Amino acid sequence: MSRSDELGYPMSTGRLTSFVALALLLSWAVWIPMALSDAGVADWGFHVPLMVKDLAAWAPSLAALGLAVSGSVPSPHDLGQALLQWRVRPAWYFVVLLGPAMLALLSLAAWSVSSPDSVPPLPRLSDFVYFPLVFGYVLVLGGPLGEELGWRGYLLPGLLGRMSAGSAALVVGIVWALWHTPLFWIEGTVQADLAIGWYMAMTIGLSFIYTWVFVRTRGSVLIAVILHTASNAWMGFLPILPASVQPGPERFFPVLAAAVLLLGVAAAMSMARR
């Protein structure tokens, strides 16, 4: 079966449940033992390198590919087409590449009004020569390629086959946020230095934004991958996160999360009107 005009696949509840279970199981089988070790709850007799955590983040895409190969809809060909769907309006590339940076800088500007002395210096123009390296690292090991074929390539279209875009975005957002949970107890992760409540709320807000972009680009997983990569790369490049390479203000993250939530609400309202 091919994709419907509504970008949804006729997928059974069992297949959707299997995908979520596989994505959680494959990642948590690595992350939970790491979290227990770092918390001092368990001693495994060896230290798991942090790089293994990044490899476990490929679970959503691997789960989607595994189910597709087993005969599920979408097929591997469908997933490949969605991942390579680059024919969108050129403006979308500017939106997904620069949009996350603009949102972060606007939030930082708003923060500076009340806390002008706590705003760290921004990267120099000469520093931007390193951004492609940051982008490439994040693309492969920072989540996007390992996640998006699962979240936006498999789970979201499966939900769009049975519910509205807003409802699908909410379900994906909850699963996506829940999937990250063990990372908050693993030393060296970005999540370990962030407030879990704000992070979960921001992830759900991002799900609405990503779904809006997915629908407007006619189901391009490639655009979702670029947006995800740019979001994570700018967070590591700009001084906005306390755990980033360039540490930002300690109490700034809730401001950024609130800005993402507001944009997520706007995306939800736009999808509801459509």
C-alpha positions as CSV (number, residue, x, y, z in Angstrom):
1,M,0.0,0.0,0.0
2,S,1.2,3.5,-0.7
3,R,0.9,6.6,1.4
4,S,-2.4,8.3,1.5
5,D,-3.0,11.9,0.5
6,E,-3.1,12.7,4.2
7,L,0.5,11.4,4.6
8,G,-0.8,8.6,6.8
9,Y,-0.2,4.9,6.6
10,P,-2.9,2.2,7.3
11,M,-0.9,0.8,10.2
12,S,-2.3,-1.6,12.8
13,T,-2.2,-0.8,16.5
14,G,0.0,-3.8,17.1
15,R,2.6,-2.5,14.7
16,L,2.6,1.0,16.3
17,T,2.9,-0.6,19.8
18,S,5.7,-2.9,18.5
19,F,7.6,0.1,17.2
20,V,7.3,2.0,20.5
21,A,8.3,-1.0,22.5
22,L,11.3,-1.8,20.3
23,A,12.5,1.8,20.3
24,L,12.3,2.0,24.1
25,L,13.8,-1.5,24.7
26,L,16.8,-1.1,22.4
27,S,17.8,2.2,23.9
28,W,16.9,1.6,27.5
29,A,18.8,-1.8,27.5
30,V,21.9,0.4,27.2
31,W,20.9,3.6,29.0
32,I,19.3,2.2,32.2
33,P,22.4,0.1,33.2
34,M,24.5,3.2,32.5
35,A,22.2,5.4,34.6
36,L,22.2,2.8,37.5
37,S,26.0,2.7,37.4
38,D,26.4,6.5,37.4
39,A,23.9,6.8,40.3
40,G,25.9,4.2,42.3
41,V,23.0,1.8,42.4
42,A,24.8,-1.0,40.5
43,D,28.4,-1.9,39.9
44,W,28.9,-3.8,36.7
45,G,32.6,-4.1,37.1
46,F,33.4,-2.0,34.0
47,H,32.7,1.5,32.7
48,V,30.5,1.9,29.6
49,P,32.0,4.6,27.3
50,L,29.6,7.6,26.8
51,M,29.9,6.9,23.0
52,V,27.8,3.8,23.5
53,K,25.0,6.1,24.7
54,D,25.1,7.8,21.3
55,L,25.0,4.5,19.4
56,A,21.9,3.4,21.5
57,A,20.2,6.5,20.2
58,W,19.9,4.8,16.8
59,A,17.2,2.5,18.2
60,P,14.1,4.4,16.8
61,S,15.4,4.3,13.2
62,L,16.6,0.7,13.5
63,A,13.2,-0.3,15.0
64,A,11.4,1.3,12.0
65,L,13.7,-0.4,9.5
66,G,13.3,-3.7,11.2
67,L,9.5,-3.6,11.2
68,A,9.5,-2.3,7.6
69,V,11.7,-5.2,6.4
70,S,9.4,-7.7,8.3
71,G,6.6,-6.7,5.9
72,S,5.1,-3.7,7.7
73,V,3.7,-0.6,6.1
74,P,5.6,1.6,5.4
75,S,8.0,-0.5,3.4
76,P,11.8,0.1,3.3
77,H,11.3,1.8,-0.1
78,D,8.7,4.1,1.5
79,L,11.1,5.0,4.3
80,G,13.9,5.6,1.8
81,Q,11.8,7.9,-0.3
82,A,10.7,9.9,2.7
83,L,14.3,10.2,3.9
84,L,15.5,11.4,0.5
85,Q,12.6,13.7,-0.3
86,W,14.6,16.9,-1.0
87,R,12.2,18.5,-3.5
88,V,10.6,21.1,-1.3
89,R,10.5,24.9,-1.6
90,P,14.0,26.3,-1.1
91,A,12.8,28.5,1.7
92,W,12.3,25.5,3.9
93,Y,16.0,24.8,4.0
94,F,16.6,28.3,5.4
95,V,13.8,27.9,7.9
96,V,15.0,24.6,9.3
97,L,18.7,25.5,9.3
98,L,18.4,29.0,10.8
99,G,15.1,28.9,12.6
100,P,16.4,27.2,15.7
101,A,19.2,29.7,16.0
102,M,16.9,32.7,15.6
103,L,14.5,31.3,18.3
104,A,17.5,30.8,20.7
105,L,18.9,34.2,20.0
106,L,15.5,35.9,20.4
107,S,15.0,34.1,23.7
108,L,18.5,35.1,24.8
109,A,17.7,38.7,23.9
110,A,14.5,38.6,26.0
111,W,16.5,37.1,28.9
112,S,19.0,39.9,28.7
113,V,16.3,42.5,29.4
114,S,16.0,41.2,33.0
115,S,19.4,39.8,33.5
116,P,21.9,41.8,31.3
117,D,24.9,40.9,33.4
118,S,24.4,37.1,33.0
119,V,24.4,36.9,29.2
120,P,27.6,35.2,28.1
121,P,29.4,36.4,24.9
122,L,28.3,35.0,21.6
123,P,30.6,33.1,19.3
124,R,32.9,35.2,17.1
125,L,32.4,35.3,13.4
126,S,35.6,33.3,13.0
127,D,34.1,30.5,15.2
128,F,31.4,29.8,12.6
129,V,34.0,28.0,10.4
130,Y,33.7,25.1,12.9
131,F,29.9,24.9,12.7
132,P,29.8,22.5,9.8
133,L,31.9,20.1,11.9
134,V,29.4,20.4,14.8
135,F,26.6,19.9,12.4
136,G,28.1,16.8,10.9
137,Y,28.9,15.3,14.4
138,V,25.3,16.0,15.6
139,L,23.8,14.5,12.4
140,V,25.5,11.1,12.9
141,L,25.9,10.8,16.7
142,G,23.6,13.5,18.1
143,G,20.3,11.9,17.4
144,P,18.8,13.0,14.1
145,L,19.7,10.1,11.7
146,G,19.2,7.6,14.5
147,E,15.8,9.0,15.5
148,E,13.9,10.7,12.7
149,L,13.3,7.6,10.5
150,G,11.5,6.2,13.5
151,W,9.6,9.2,15.0
152,R,8.7,11.1,11.8
153,G,9.3,8.3,9.2
154,Y,7.3,5.5,11.0
155,L,5.4,6.5,14.1
156,L,4.0,9.9,12.9
157,P,2.7,8.6,9.6
158,G,1.2,5.6,11.3
159,L,-0.7,7.9,13.7
160,L,-1.7,10.3,10.9
161,G,-3.5,7.3,9.4
162,R,-6.0,7.3,12.3
163,M,-6.1,10.7,14.0
164,S,-5.5,14.4,13.4
165,A,-2.1,16.0,13.0
166,G,-2.4,17.7,16.3
167,S,-3.3,14.5,18.2
168,A,-0.5,12.6,16.4
169,A,2.0,15.3,17.3
170,L,1.0,15.0,21.0
171,V,1.3,11.2,21.1
172,V,4.7,11.3,19.3
173,G,5.8,14.1,21.7
174,I,5.0,12.1,24.8
175,V,6.7,8.9,23.5
176,W,9.7,11.0,22.3
177,A,10.0,12.7,25.7
178,L,9.6,9.4,27.6
179,W,12.3,7.8,25.5
180,H,14.9,10.4,26.8
181,T,14.2,9.7,30.5
182,P,17.2,7.6,31.4
183,L,19.6,10.2,30.0
184,F,18.9,12.5,32.9
185,W,20.8,10.1,35.2
186,I,23.8,9.5,32.9
187,E,26.8,11.6,33.7
188,G,28.1,13.7,30.7
189,T,24.8,14.0,28.9
190,V,23.2,17.3,28.1
191,Q,20.0,16.1,29.9
192,A,21.9,15.5,33.2
193,D,22.3,19.3,33.7
194,L,18.7,20.3,32.7
195,A,15.4,20.4,34.5
196,I,13.5,17.2,33.5
197,G,10.1,18.9,33.6
198,W,11.0,21.7,31.3
199,Y,12.9,19.3,29.0
200,M,9.9,17.1,28.6
201,A,7.6,20.0,28.0
202,M,10.0,21.4,25.4
203,T,10.2,18.0,23.6
204,I,6.4,17.9,23.3
205,G,6.4,21.5,21.9
206,L,9.1,20.5,19.4
207,S,6.9,17.5,18.3
208,F,4.2,20.0,17.3
209,I,6.7,22.1,15.4
210,Y,8.2,19.1,13.7
211,T,4.8,17.7,12.7
212,W,3.8,21.1,11.3
213,V,7.0,21.1,9.2
214,F,6.4,17.5,8.2
215,V,2.9,18.1,7.0
216,R,3.8,21.3,5.1
217,T,6.7,19.6,3.3
218,R,4.5,16.7,2.3
219,G,6.2,14.2,4.6
220,S,9.9,14.9,4.1
221,V,11.9,13.1,6.7
222,L,15.0,14.7,5.2
223,I,13.7,18.1,6.3
224,A,12.9,16.7,9.8
225,V,16.5,15.4,10.0
226,I,17.9,18.8,9.0
227,L,15.7,20.6,11.5
228,H,16.6,18.1,14.3
229,T,20.3,18.4,13.5
230,A,20.2,22.2,13.4
231,S,18.3,22.4,16.7
232,N,20.8,20.2,18.5
233,A,23.8,21.8,16.8
234,W,22.8,25.4,17.6
235,M,22.2,24.4,21.2
236,G,25.8,23.1,21.4
237,F,27.2,26.1,19.5
238,L,25.5,29.0,21.1
239,P,25.8,29.7,24.8
240,I,22.3,28.7,25.8
241,L,22.6,25.4,27.7
242,P,24.4,24.9,31.0
243,A,25.8,21.6,29.7
244,S,26.9,22.9,26.2
245,V,30.4,23.5,24.9
246,Q,29.8,27.2,25.6
247,P,27.8,27.2,28.9
248,G,24.9,29.5,29.0
249,P,23.1,31.2,31.9
250,E,22.1,28.7,34.7
251,R,18.4,29.7,34.8
252,F,18.0,30.4,31.0
253,F,16.7,27.0,29.9
254,P,13.1,27.4,31.1
255,V,12.9,30.6,29.0
256,L,14.0,28.8,25.9
257,A,11.7,25.9,26.7
258,A,8.8,28.3,27.1
259,A,9.6,29.9,23.8
260,V,9.5,26.5,22.1
261,L,6.2,25.7,23.8
262,L,4.7,28.9,22.5
263,L,5.8,28.1,19.0
264,G,4.5,24.6,19.4
265,V,1.1,26.1,20.4
266,A,1.1,28.2,17.3
267,A,1.9,25.2,15.2
268,A,-0.9,23.2,16.8
269,M,-3.4,26.1,16.1
270,S,-2.2,26.2,12.4
271,M,-2.7,22.4,12.0
272,A,-6.1,22.7,13.6
273,R,-7.2,25.3,11.1
274,R,-6.0,23.2,8.2
